[in-house]
Amino acid sequence: MSGPERASAADPLGIVPAHVWYARDVLAVAADLLGATITSRSREGDVTVRLTEVEAYGGEDDPGSHAFRGRTPRNSVMYAEPGRLYVYRHLGLHHCVNVVAQPTGRAAAVLLRAGEVLDGAELAWARRAAAGVVDNERQLARGPGRLAVCLGLDLDANGADVTEAGGDVVLRMAPEGSVVCAQRQGPRVGVAGAGADPRRHPWRFWLAGEPTVSAYRPAYRSPASGIAPGGATTPA
């Protein structure tokens, strides 16, 4: 999205109030979310993360998407109004947080893969410790599972509207010109089969030089693993 269009889409606080902003091509939404911040509010406090890595997942024509085989109770939020969260539990290990994109019914989403904790770091660390894992600062929100833990988001957040300024989860766009890192694009992490083809689906986007960006890994193959959705097939 060009500068003027991007600026006009947000209010003075940078919040994107219009669902139409998310109703664009999922690749455009994914690229524009780099450098954006996501804030999760709870009784424990607020945590804000700046997004440094995301992945795009299309609808029923994307073999890497949960929607590839059509609508199910699990993925129904992907078919809902854009600008909502699609949260699922991956292989019983961790949660993955996605933002629904494209017009209603198109079932596309952007996986929030990694980021830098800007505010609420003490709470983020406490949540990571409670989850049984304590890493260094670089690893704090590096990977979709860690990111979800830091934000305190689980299945209860599925369907949350990120366009409401007073909501529990809010996405704010990066101020114009504030993202100085070059943007990179490549194959998705942990996706198997046709969805892993880097020529057809170079749909992972990240900010170059950011230490919080995930290391690229091909799909982990096991009897328990299946087609990846708006998420990776390996633990974060």
Order of alpha helices (4+ residues) and beta strands (2+ residues): alpha-alpha-alpha-beta-beta-beta-beta-beta-alpha-alpha-beta-beta-beta
